[in-house]
Amino acid sequence: MTQAFILPDLGEGIHEAEIQDIRVAVGDAVHEDQIILVLETDKAVVEVPSPYSGIVADICVAVGNVVHVGES
C-alpha cells in the first residue's frame, strides 16, 4: 500500500518551509521516526521524521522547493 507523506504542521503559525536536504532516495528503506527531510522556515531549521516505515517509491520535491503545510 502506498502512503503519501504530507508536510505536518511545524508549529508557531508556520505555513511553509524551504527544503534544505532530502535524506532519502527512491528505493531506500526507511523506518518510522527516521529523519527524511531538513526544512528551513523563517524561524528555524527543522529535521522532519517519517511517520511511516517502508520503501520510498517516489520523491516529488527537490532541494530549494518551498512546500506548504498539508502538501504532499
Secondary structure, 3 states (H helix, E strand, C coil): CCCCCCCCCCCCCCCEEEEEEECCCCCCEECCCCEEEEEECCCCEEEEECCCCEECCCCCCCCCCEEECCCC
